[in-house]
């Protein structure tokens, strides 16, 4: 199990199965050629590590060195890990890959040798040299090819559409028409400005994401991820619906270090889904529970996946503040799912009487709890104000030390190199989409498309914030269905955040709103990768699993609106406001879970009552005083009715 876990966590930060870089096992020596490739990747990984350590521990480098070299190393690692020959089975395709590696090497040399000129040149005034144009367009072509290989065609086509708009926008009619770009202007925007490839998203990858992804790989190697899963599995082992609750807890704990819905499903789902099915849950229910619980990992503090790091960079506040702000909504999300599976278990009368059928076997957990020390130290350091880089590097070093306490996890030279390659590949898998999204962001900024979209939203909804939020929600869900979470958030940030903020919504609630909907798109039909992955493991109907998961995650569709109208839920307000808003959301969450499960105190057989209870829950969660009063009164009437009904049923069974 540990070996499988190690390999899976190595894939966790890539957005979906197709986005994941190859693990070391893909290139483990089987012949001389493969052995050589393994050690070439290992050597480049060591260079990448030393480069990042120099920036993190010695001194930072200028932007026109830091970002380009980081991206060039990431591209080389990805080309070698995902060679064309692996899919085409034609050895001559290595020529193409080697040509790209040579081109990337030249591009890196170009940025190093032209640093002073690039730093002090004036945008739109100084002329583009032929070498500038060549390097910009060559880098564009190579990035696009790596996007195709690692992230699939969705993001590739999406970027192509933006590039087409950059050149054809001048021929459009209507609000999205603009003056257009020349090839020189386009190339200058791509690589010689802070709006393109080397913008804020890639700088986040350089300055913080790399170190945390490296920490995640070493933390997995020291056995920490395995302990988190085992803790989650054992915490609810003997309660009603225990396997489903274990899926919720273990996926939430795993989400702290992975942040990828699909990777969470494949890590914990292979354990929890069979147990849930044996305990009495239908395959669709088991798949839905696992996908919903795994998706929540991206919104679960203290480490919310890479999206939250990028959010911190985009809005200019500390990551610790974002993690704290996300605490109450994340707790509400997981409480709703936990209650839901509990109510379903009660309704189905699943009492885990057959312990042999659903028992989860693992080695004793308490003797292994010391393996969680690295993540505890990292979280403590982050929340005490130390830099993300320092915290992650300290956690990585501590993971290596902790691994030495057990023969099973002890870091041999081979394991050390494997862990390093895992971490470097994860970093490369994030550097590429962040750089690629810079292409789209640069085009949006230069064309003014975001302002044009804001005007359209304002024209449709006037000054109505709710209408603007609904439009943004639909846009974020569509982006999240087609793109990895990181890419979806970055594009939504540029397209929708200005519109929402123009109506008076503060930056943090606006960004958290679009981030949430980008995440839960993973369980929103018709394209719901997390649900489809879980359905495959469960042997369930994919479409039915997707819609079941959608229903189970309804709280996540309502809470983001609370962000905007009641920012106290993000800890933005007085203690009284925070407690009151949290209590209201808690009551609404209980009612909604009971409505979806059809149980509270007793089985709710009437669909009308279930619908009414669901409406009351929505009324409560909607941040309006009058709807709160209506929802609370109506909900407690239904709850009281169910309680009295359960008393009668118990009395009747006792008499009988």
C-alpha positions as CSV (number, residue, x, y, z in Angstrom):
1,X,0.0,0.0,0.0
2,X,2.8,2.4,0.9
3,X,4.4,2.0,-2.5
4,X,1.1,2.7,-4.3
5,X,0.4,5.7,-2.0
6,X,3.9,7.1,-2.8
7,X,3.3,6.9,-6.5
8,X,-0.2,8.4,-6.3
9,X,0.7,11.3,-4.1
10,X,3.4,12.1,-6.6
11,X,0.6,12.7,-9.1
12,X,-1.6,14.7,-6.7
13,X,-0.9,18.3,-7.7
14,X,-1.4,17.7,-11.4
15,X,-5.0,18.6,-12.3
16,X,-6.5,15.3,-13.4
17,X,-5.0,12.0,-14.5
18,X,-3.9,13.2,-17.9
19,X,-2.2,16.2,-16.3
20,X,0.2,14.2,-14.2
21,X,3.8,13.9,-15.0
22,X,5.3,10.4,-15.1
23,X,6.4,8.9,-11.9
24,X,9.9,7.4,-11.4
25,X,8.4,4.0,-11.8
26,X,7.6,4.9,-15.4
27,X,11.3,5.2,-16.1
28,X,12.7,2.7,-13.6
29,X,15.6,1.0,-15.3
30,X,14.5,-1.9,-17.4
31,X,17.2,-1.6,-20.0
32,X,20.2,0.5,-20.7
33,X,18.3,3.2,-22.5
34,X,15.7,3.6,-19.8
35,X,18.4,3.6,-17.1
36,X,20.2,6.4,-18.9
37,X,17.0,8.4,-19.2
38,X,16.3,7.9,-15.5
39,X,19.7,9.3,-14.5
40,X,19.5,12.2,-17.0
41,X,16.2,13.2,-15.4
42,X,17.8,12.7,-12.0
43,X,20.7,15.0,-12.9
44,X,18.5,17.7,-14.3
45,X,16.3,17.4,-11.1
46,X,19.4,18.0,-9.0
47,X,20.3,21.1,-11.0
48,X,16.7,22.3,-10.7
49,X,16.8,21.8,-6.9
50,X,20.2,23.6,-6.5
51,X,18.9,26.5,-8.6
52,X,15.8,26.8,-6.4
53,X,17.7,26.4,-3.2
54,X,20.1,29.2,-4.2
55,X,17.1,31.5,-4.8
56,X,15.4,30.4,-1.6
57,X,18.3,30.4,0.8
58,X,21.1,32.5,-0.6
59,X,19.6,35.4,-2.6
60,X,16.7,36.0,-5.0
61,X,17.4,36.4,-8.7
62,X,16.1,39.1,-11.1
63,X,12.6,38.4,-12.6
64,X,14.1,37.9,-16.1
65,X,16.3,35.2,-14.7
66,X,14.2,33.5,-12.0
67,X,11.1,32.9,-14.1
68,X,12.6,31.9,-17.4
69,X,15.2,29.5,-16.0
70,X,12.5,27.9,-13.8
71,X,10.2,27.4,-16.7
72,X,13.0,26.1,-19.0
73,X,14.1,23.5,-16.5
74,X,10.4,22.5,-16.0
75,X,10.0,22.1,-19.8
76,X,13.1,20.0,-20.1
77,X,12.0,17.7,-17.3
78,X,8.5,17.3,-18.9
79,X,9.8,16.6,-22.4
80,X,12.1,13.9,-21.1
81,X,9.3,12.4,-18.8
82,X,6.7,12.6,-21.5
83,X,8.6,11.8,-24.7
84,X,6.7,11.5,-28.0
85,X,8.3,8.1,-28.5
86,X,6.4,6.8,-25.4
87,X,3.0,7.1,-27.3
88,X,4.0,6.9,-31.0
89,X,6.4,4.0,-30.5
90,X,8.6,5.6,-33.2
91,X,12.2,6.1,-32.0
92,X,12.8,8.9,-34.6
93,X,10.5,11.2,-32.6
94,X,13.3,11.5,-30.0
95,X,14.8,13.9,-32.6
96,X,11.9,16.3,-32.1
97,X,12.3,16.1,-28.3
98,X,16.0,16.7,-28.4
99,X,15.5,19.6,-30.8
100,X,13.1,21.2,-28.3
101,X,15.5,20.6,-25.4
102,X,18.3,22.3,-27.5
103,X,15.9,25.2,-28.2
104,X,15.0,25.6,-24.6
105,X,18.7,25.5,-23.6
106,X,19.3,28.3,-26.0
107,X,16.4,30.3,-24.7
108,X,17.7,30.0,-21.1
109,X,21.2,31.1,-22.3
110,X,19.5,34.1,-24.1
111,X,17.8,35.3,-20.9
112,X,21.0,35.0,-18.9
113,X,23.2,36.8,-21.4
114,X,20.6,39.6,-22.2
115,X,19.6,40.3,-18.6
116,X,20.6,44.0,-18.5
117,X,19.0,44.8,-21.9
118,X,15.8,43.0,-21.1
119,X,15.6,44.6,-17.6
120,X,16.0,48.2,-18.8
121,X,14.3,48.1,-22.2
122,X,11.1,50.2,-22.5
123,X,7.9,48.3,-23.6
124,X,6.4,49.4,-26.9
125,X,9.3,51.8,-27.5
126,X,12.5,49.7,-27.9
127,X,12.5,47.6,-31.0
128,X,12.2,43.8,-30.9
129,X,15.4,42.1,-32.1
130,X,15.2,39.0,-34.3
131,X,16.5,36.9,-31.4
132,X,13.8,38.3,-29.1
133,X,11.1,37.3,-31.6
134,X,12.5,33.9,-32.2
135,X,12.8,33.1,-28.5
136,X,9.3,34.3,-27.7
137,X,7.6,32.3,-30.5
138,X,9.8,29.2,-29.9
139,X,8.9,29.2,-26.2
140,X,5.2,29.6,-27.1
141,X,5.3,26.6,-29.4
142,X,7.1,24.4,-26.9
143,X,4.8,25.4,-24.0
144,X,1.7,24.6,-26.2
145,X,3.2,21.2,-27.0
146,X,3.8,20.4,-23.3
147,X,0.3,21.6,-22.5
148,X,-1.0,19.1,-25.1
149,X,1.1,16.3,-23.7
150,X,0.5,16.8,-20.0
151,X,-2.9,18.6,-19.7
152,X,-4.8,17.4,-22.7
153,X,-6.6,19.1,-25.5
154,X,-9.0,21.2,-23.5
155,X,-6.5,23.7,-22.2
156,X,-4.6,23.5,-25.5
157,X,-7.7,24.5,-27.6
158,X,-8.7,27.1,-25.0
159,X,-5.3,28.9,-25.3
160,X,-5.5,28.7,-29.2
161,X,-8.9,30.5,-29.0
162,X,-7.3,33.3,-27.0
163,X,-4.4,33.5,-29.4
164,X,-6.8,33.7,-32.3
165,X,-8.7,36.5,-30.5
166,X,-5.4,38.4,-30.1
167,X,-5.0,38.6,-33.9
168,X,-8.6,38.5,-35.1
169,X,-10.3,40.7,-32.5
170,X,-9.9,43.7,-34.8
171,X,-12.2,42.0,-37.3
172,X,-15.0,41.4,-34.8
173,X,-18.0,43.6,-34.4
174,X,-19.7,44.4,-31.1
175,X,-18.3,44.9,-27.6
176,X,-15.3,42.5,-27.9
177,X,-13.8,44.3,-30.9
178,X,-10.4,45.8,-30.3
179,X,-7.5,47.1,-32.4
180,X,-5.6,43.8,-32.5
181,X,-1.9,42.9,-32.2
182,X,1.1,42.5,-34.6
183,X,3.4,39.5,-34.2
184,X,6.0,41.7,-32.6
185,X,3.6,43.1,-30.1
186,X,2.3,39.6,-29.3
187,X,5.8,38.3,-28.8
188,X,6.8,41.3,-26.6
189,X,3.8,40.7,-24.4
190,X,4.6,37.0,-24.1
191,X,8.1,37.1,-22.8
192,X,9.3,40.7,-22.3
193,X,6.6,41.9,-20.0
194,X,5.1,40.9,-16.6
195,X,1.7,40.4,-18.2
196,X,2.5,37.2,-20.2
197,X,4.2,33.9,-19.6
198,X,6.4,35.3,-16.8
199,X,3.6,37.0,-14.9
200,X,2.3,36.5,-11.3
201,X,1.1,32.9,-11.7
202,X,4.6,31.6,-12.8
203,X,6.3,33.8,-10.1
204,X,4.1,31.9,-7.6
205,X,5.4,28.7,-8.9
206,X,9.0,30.0,-8.6
207,X,8.7,31.5,-5.2
208,X,6.5,29.1,-3.2
209,X,4.8,26.3,-5.1
210,X,8.1,24.6,-6.0
211,X,9.1,24.2,-2.4
212,X,5.7,23.0,-1.2
213,X,5.5,20.4,-3.9
214,X,9.0,19.2,-3.0
215,X,7.8,19.0,0.6
216,X,4.8,16.9,-0.4
217,X,6.9,14.4,-2.2
218,X,9.3,13.9,0.7
219,X,6.4,13.9,3.2
220,X,4.9,11.0,1.2
221,X,8.2,9.2,1.3
222,X,8.5,9.4,5.1
223,X,5.1,7.8,5.4
224,X,3.0,10.8,6.4
225,X,0.4,10.4,3.7
226,X,-0.1,6.8,4.6
227,X,-0.7,7.7,8.2
228,X,-3.2,10.4,7.3
229,X,-5.3,7.9,5.3
230,X,-5.1,5.3,8.1
231,X,-6.2,7.9,10.6
232,X,-9.2,8.8,8.5
233,X,-10.1,5.2,8.0
234,X,-9.9,4.3,11.7
235,X,-11.6,7.3,13.2
236,X,-15.0,6.2,11.9
237,X,-14.4,2.5,11.6
238,X,-16.9,1.3,14.2
239,X,-19.7,3.8,13.7
240,X,-22.9,3.6,11.5
241,X,-21.8,4.1,8.0
242,X,-18.2,3.9,9.1
243,X,-16.5,3.3,5.7
244,X,-18.3,6.3,4.2
245,X,-17.3,8.5,7.1
246,X,-13.8,7.2,6.8
247,X,-13.8,8.3,3.2
248,X,-14.9,11.8,4.2
249,X,-12.2,12.1,6.9
250,X,-9.3,10.4,5.1
251,X,-10.0,12.4,1.9
252,X,-10.1,15.6,3.8
253,X,-6.8,14.8,5.5
254,X,-5.2,13.8,2.3
255,X,-6.5,17.1,0.7
256,X,-4.1,19.0,3.0
257,X,-1.1,17.7,1.0
258,X,-2.5,16.9,-2.4
259,X,-5.3,19.4,-3.4
260,X,-6.2,17.4,-6.5
261,X,-9.7,15.8,-6.6
262,X,-8.8,13.1,-9.1
263,X,-5.6,12.2,-7.3
264,X,-7.5,12.1,-4.0
265,X,-10.1,9.7,-5.5
266,X,-7.4,7.4,-6.8
267,X,-5.5,7.4,-3.5
268,X,-8.3,6.9,-1.0
269,X,-11.0,5.6,-3.3
270,X,-9.4,2.3,-3.9
271,X,-9.6,1.7,-0.2
272,X,-12.9,3.3,0.8
273,X,-15.2,2.6,-2.1
274,X,-15.0,-1.2,-1.8
275,X,-15.6,-0.9,2.0
276,X,-18.6,1.4,1.4
277,X,-20.1,-1.1,-1.0
278,X,-19.7,-4.0,1.4
279,X,-21.2,-1.9,4.2
280,X,-24.4,-1.4,2.1
281,X,-24.0,1.7,0.1
282,X,-24.9,1.5,-3.6
283,X,-22.0,1.8,-6.1
284,X,-23.3,5.2,-7.1
285,X,-23.5,6.4,-3.5
286,X,-20.0,5.1,-2.7
287,X,-18.6,6.8,-5.8
288,X,-20.4,10.0,-5.1
289,X,-19.3,10.2,-1.5
290,X,-15.7,9.6,-2.4
291,X,-15.7,12.2,-5.2
292,X,-17.4,14.8,-3.1
293,X,-15.0,14.2,-0.2
294,X,-11.9,14.2,-2.4
295,X,-12.9,17.4,-4.2
296,X,-13.2,19.2,-0.9
297,X,-9.4,18.6,-0.4
298,X,-8.8,21.7,-2.6
299,X,-10.7,23.9,-0.2
300,X,-9.5,22.3,3.0
301,X,-7.0,24.3,5.1
302,X,-4.2,24.4,6.1
303,X,-2.8,23.4,2.7
304,X,-5.5,23.9,0.1
305,X,-3.7,22.8,-3.0
306,X,-1.8,25.0,-5.3
307,X,-4.8,27.3,-6.2
308,X,-4.8,29.0,-2.8
309,X,-1.1,29.8,-3.1
310,X,-1.8,31.5,-6.4
311,X,-4.8,33.3,-4.9
312,X,-2.5,34.8,-2.2
313,X,-0.2,36.1,-4.9
314,X,-3.0,37.5,-7.1
315,X,-4.7,39.5,-4.4
316,X,-1.6,40.3,-2.3
317,X,-2.4,38.9,1.1
318,X,-0.6,36.2,3.0
319,X,-1.4,32.5,2.5
320,X,-2.1,32.1,6.2
321,X,-4.9,34.6,6.0
322,X,-6.5,32.8,3.1
323,X,-6.2,29.5,4.9
324,X,-7.8,30.9,8.0
325,X,-10.6,32.6,6.0
326,X,-11.4,29.3,4.3
327,X,-11.7,27.4,7.6
328,X,-15.5,27.8,8.3
329,X,-16.7,27.1,4.8
330,X,-14.4,24.0,4.5
331,X,-15.7,22.7,7.9
332,X,-19.3,23.3,6.7
333,X,-18.6,21.4,3.5
334,X,-17.2,18.4,5.3
335,X,-19.8,18.5,8.1
336,X,-22.5,18.4,5.4
337,X,-21.0,15.3,3.7
338,X,-20.3,13.6,7.1
339,X,-23.9,14.2,8.2
340,X,-25.2,13.0,4.8
341,X,-23.5,9.6,5.0
342,X,-24.5,9.3,8.6
343,X,-28.2,9.9,7.8
344,X,-28.0,7.5,4.8
345,X,-26.5,4.8,7.1
346,X,-29.3,5.4,9.6
347,X,-32.0,5.3,6.9
348,X,-30.5,2.0,5.5
349,X,-29.9,0.7,9.1
350,X,-26.2,0.1,8.4
351,X,-24.8,-0.7,11.8
352,X,-21.5,-2.4,10.8
353,X,-22.7,-5.5,12.5
354,X,-20.6,-7.6,10.1
355,X,-17.3,-6.2,11.2
356,X,-15.3,-8.7,9.1
357,X,-17.0,-7.4,5.9
358,X,-16.0,-3.8,6.4
359,X,-13.0,-3.8,8.7
360,X,-10.0,-1.9,7.5
361,X,-6.7,-3.5,8.3
362,X,-3.5,-1.5,8.9
363,X,-0.5,-1.5,11.1
364,X,-0.9,0.3,14.5
365,X,-1.3,4.0,14.0
366,X,0.0,5.5,17.3
367,X,3.6,4.2,16.9
368,X,3.6,6.0,13.5
369,X,2.1,9.3,14.5
370,X,5.6,10.8,14.6
371,X,5.6,10.8,10.8
372,X,3.1,13.6,10.9
373,X,5.6,15.9,12.6
374,X,6.8,17.5,9.3
375,X,3.4,18.7,8.3
376,X,2.7,20.0,11.9
377,X,5.9,21.9,11.8
378,X,5.2,23.4,8.4
379,X,1.7,24.5,9.3
380,X,3.0,26.0,12.6
381,X,5.7,27.9,10.8
382,X,3.3,29.3,8.2
383,X,0.8,30.5,10.7
384,X,3.5,32.1,12.9
385,X,4.5,34.3,10.0
386,X,7.6,32.6,8.6
387,X,7.9,32.6,4.8
388,X,6.4,29.8,2.7
389,X,9.8,28.9,1.3
390,X,11.4,28.6,4.8
391,X,8.5,26.6,6.1
392,X,8.5,24.1,3.2
393,X,12.2,23.6,3.2
394,X,12.2,23.0,6.9
395,X,9.4,20.4,6.4
396,X,11.3,18.7,3.6
397,X,14.5,18.4,5.8
398,X,12.4,17.1,8.7
399,X,10.7,14.6,6.4
400,X,14.1,13.2,5.5
401,X,15.1,13.0,9.2
402,X,11.7,11.4,10.2
403,X,12.1,8.8,7.5
404,X,15.2,7.4,9.1
405,X,13.3,6.2,12.2
406,X,11.7,3.2,10.3
407,X,13.2,0.6,8.1
408,X,10.1,0.8,5.9
409,X,10.6,4.5,5.1
410,X,14.3,5.0,5.6
411,X,15.8,7.2,2.9
412,X,18.3,5.2,0.9
413,X,20.1,7.0,-1.9
414,X,17.6,5.4,-4.4
415,X,14.6,6.5,-2.4
416,X,16.0,10.0,-2.0
417,X,16.5,10.3,-5.8
418,X,13.0,9.0,-6.4
419,X,11.5,11.4,-4.0
420,X,13.4,14.3,-5.6
421,X,12.3,13.3,-9.1
422,X,8.7,13.0,-7.8
423,X,8.8,16.5,-6.3
424,X,10.5,18.0,-9.4
425,X,7.9,16.5,-11.7
426,X,5.1,17.9,-9.6
427,X,6.7,21.3,-9.8
428,X,7.1,21.0,-13.5
429,X,3.5,19.9,-13.8
430,X,2.4,23.2,-12.2
431,X,5.0,25.5,-13.8
432,X,3.7,24.6,-17.3
433,X,0.0,25.5,-16.7
434,X,0.9,28.6,-14.8
435,X,3.1,29.8,-17.6
436,X,0.5,28.8,-20.2
437,X,-2.2,30.7,-18.4
438,X,0.0,33.7,-18.5
439,X,-0.5,33.7,-22.3
440,X,-4.3,34.0,-21.9
441,X,-3.9,36.6,-19.1
442,X,-1.6,38.7,-21.2
443,X,-4.1,38.7,-24.1
444,X,-7.0,39.6,-21.8
445,X,-5.1,42.5,-20.3
446,X,-3.8,43.9,-23.6
447,X,-7.2,43.6,-25.4
448,X,-9.2,44.9,-22.4
449,X,-11.5,41.9,-22.7
450,X,-12.1,41.8,-18.9
451,X,-13.4,45.4,-18.9
452,X,-15.6,44.6,-21.9
453,X,-17.0,41.6,-20.1
454,X,-17.6,43.7,-17.0
455,X,-19.7,46.1,-19.1
456,X,-21.7,43.3,-20.5
457,X,-22.4,41.9,-17.1
458,X,-23.3,45.3,-15.8
459,X,-25.7,45.8,-18.8
460,X,-27.4,42.4,-18.2
461,X,-27.7,42.7,-14.4
462,X,-27.5,46.4,-13.8
463,X,-26.1,47.0,-10.4
464,X,-27.6,43.7,-9.1
465,X,-24.7,41.8,-7.4
466,X,-26.7,38.6,-7.3
467,X,-27.1,38.5,-11.1
468,X,-23.4,39.2,-11.6
469,X,-22.6,36.4,-9.2
470,X,-24.9,33.9,-11.0
471,X,-23.2,34.8,-14.3
472,X,-19.8,34.4,-12.7
473,X,-20.8,31.1,-11.2
474,X,-21.9,29.7,-14.6
475,X,-18.7,31.0,-16.2
476,X,-16.5,29.4,-13.5
477,X,-18.3,26.1,-13.7
478,X,-17.8,26.0,-17.4
479,X,-14.1,26.9,-17.1
480,X,-13.7,24.3,-14.3
481,X,-15.3,21.6,-16.4
482,X,-12.9,22.2,-19.3
483,X,-9.7,23.2,-17.5
484,X,-7.5,22.2,-14.5
485,X,-8.5,24.1,-11.3
486,X,-5.4,26.3,-11.4
487,X,-6.1,27.4,-15.0
488,X,-9.8,27.8,-14.4
489,X,-9.1,30.1,-11.4
490,X,-6.6,32.2,-13.2
491,X,-8.8,32.9,-16.1
492,X,-11.9,33.5,-13.9
493,X,-9.8,35.9,-11.9
494,X,-9.2,38.0,-14.9
495,X,-12.6,37.7,-16.5
496,X,-15.0,37.8,-13.6
497,X,-13.3,39.3,-10.5
498,X,-13.2,42.8,-11.9
499,X,-17.0,42.7,-12.6
500,X,-17.8,41.5,-9.1
501,X,-15.4,43.9,-7.4
502,X,-16.8,46.8,-9.5
503,X,-20.1,46.2,-7.7
504,X,-18.5,46.7,-4.3
505,X,-17.5,43.2,-3.4
506,X,-14.1,43.1,-1.6
507,X,-11.2,41.2,-3.2
508,X,-11.0,38.2,-0.9
509,X,-14.8,37.2,-1.1
510,X,-14.7,37.8,-4.8
511,X,-11.7,35.6,-5.3
512,X,-12.9,32.9,-2.9
513,X,-16.2,32.8,-4.8
514,X,-14.7,32.1,-8.2
515,X,-12.2,29.7,-6.6
516,X,-14.9,27.6,-5.0
517,X,-16.9,27.2,-8.2
518,X,-13.7,26.3,-10.2
519,X,-13.1,23.5,-7.7
520,X,-16.6,22.1,-7.5
521,X,-16.8,21.9,-11.2
522,X,-15.0,18.7,-10.7
523,X,-18.2,17.1,-9.5
524,X,-20.6,19.1,-11.6
525,X,-22.2,17.3,-14.6
526,X,-21.8,16.9,-17.5
527,X,-18.0,17.0,-17.2
528,X,-17.1,15.8,-13.7
529,X,-13.7,14.1,-13.7
530,X,-13.7,13.3,-10.0
531,X,-17.1,11.7,-10.1
532,X,-16.3,9.7,-13.3
533,X,-13.0,8.5,-11.7
534,X,-14.8,7.3,-8.6
535,X,-17.6,5.7,-10.7
536,X,-14.9,3.7,-12.5
537,X,-13.5,2.4,-9.2
538,X,-17.0,1.7,-7.9
539,X,-18.2,-0.1,-11.0
540,X,-21.1,2.4,-11.1
541,X,-23.0,4.3,-13.7
542,X,-20.9,7.4,-14.4
543,X,-23.8,9.7,-15.2
544,X,-25.8,8.7,-12.1
545,X,-22.8,9.0,-9.9
546,X,-22.1,12.5,-11.2
547,X,-25.6,13.7,-10.4
548,X,-25.6,12.0,-7.0
549,X,-22.4,13.8,-6.2
550,X,-23.8,17.0,-7.4
551,X,-26.7,16.6,-4.9
552,X,-24.4,15.7,-2.1
553,X,-22.3,18.8,-2.6
554,X,-25.2,21.3,-2.7
555,X,-23.8,23.1,0.3
556,X,-20.8,24.1,-1.7
557,X,-23.0,25.8,-4.3
558,X,-24.7,27.9,-1.6
559,X,-21.9,28.9,0.7
560,X,-20.0,31.0,-1.8
561,X,-22.9,33.4,-2.0
562,X,-22.6,33.8,1.8
563,X,-18.9,34.8,1.2
564,X,-20.2,37.9,-0.7
565,X,-23.2,38.9,1.3
566,X,-21.9,37.8,4.7
567,X,-18.1,37.9,4.7
568,X,-18.1,37.2,8.4
569,X,-18.0,33.5,7.3
570,X,-14.5,34.3,6.0
571,X,-13.6,35.7,9.4
572,X,-14.1,39.2,8.0
573,X,-16.0,40.9,10.8
574,X,-16.6,41.1,14.5
575,X,-16.7,38.0,16.8
576,X,-20.5,38.3,17.1
577,X,-21.0,38.5,13.3
578,X,-18.7,35.5,12.8
579,X,-20.5,33.4,15.4
580,X,-24.0,34.3,14.2
581,X,-23.2,33.6,10.5
582,X,-21.5,30.3,11.4
583,X,-24.5,29.2,13.4
584,X,-26.9,30.1,10.6
585,X,-24.8,28.1,8.1
586,X,-24.5,25.2,10.5
587,X,-28.3,25.0,10.9
588,X,-28.8,25.2,7.1
589,X,-26.2,22.6,6.6
590,X,-28.0,20.1,8.9
591,X,-31.3,20.7,7.2
592,X,-29.8,20.3,3.7
593,X,-28.0,17.1,4.6
594,X,-31.2,15.7,6.1
595,X,-33.2,16.7,3.0
596,X,-30.8,15.0,0.6
597,X,-30.5,11.8,2.7
598,X,-34.3,11.7,3.5
599,X,-33.6,11.1,7.2
600,X,-33.5,12.9,10.5
601,X,-34.5,11.1,13.7
602,X,-36.5,8.9,11.3
603,X,-36.9,8.2,7.6
604,X,-38.5,11.0,5.6
605,X,-40.6,9.1,3.1
606,X,-42.5,12.0,1.7
607,X,-40.8,13.7,-1.2
608,X,-42.8,16.9,-0.5
609,X,-41.4,17.1,3.1
610,X,-37.9,16.5,1.9
611,X,-38.3,19.2,-0.7
612,X,-39.7,21.6,1.9
613,X,-36.8,20.9,4.3
614,X,-34.4,21.5,1.4
615,X,-36.1,24.8,0.7
616,X,-35.9,25.8,4.3
617,X,-32.1,25.0,4.3
618,X,-31.6,27.2,1.2
619,X,-33.6,30.0,2.9
620,X,-31.4,29.8,5.9
621,X,-28.1,29.8,4.0
622,X,-29.2,32.7,1.8
623,X,-27.8,35.7,3.7
624,X,-31.1,37.6,4.3
625,X,-32.7,38.1,7.7
626,X,-36.2,37.5,6.6
627,X,-35.3,34.2,4.7
628,X,-33.3,33.1,7.8
629,X,-36.4,33.5,10.0
630,X,-38.7,31.7,7.5
631,X,-36.1,28.9,7.0
632,X,-35.5,28.3,10.7
633,X,-39.1,28.3,11.7
634,X,-40.2,26.0,8.8
635,X,-37.2,23.7,9.3
636,X,-37.7,23.3,13.0
637,X,-41.4,22.5,12.4
638,X,-40.4,19.7,10.1
639,X,-37.7,18.5,12.4
640,X,-40.1,18.4,15.3
641,X,-42.6,16.4,13.3
642,X,-39.8,13.9,12.4
643,X,-38.7,13.7,16.1
644,X,-42.3,13.0,17.3
645,X,-42.7,10.4,14.5
646,X,-39.5,8.7,15.6
647,X,-40.8,8.6,19.3
648,X,-44.0,6.9,18.1
649,X,-42.1,4.4,16.1
650,X,-39.8,3.5,19.0
651,X,-42.8,3.2,21.3
652,X,-44.7,1.0,18.8
653,X,-41.6,-1.3,18.4
654,X,-41.2,-1.5,22.2
655,X,-44.8,-2.4,22.7
656,X,-44.7,-5.0,19.9
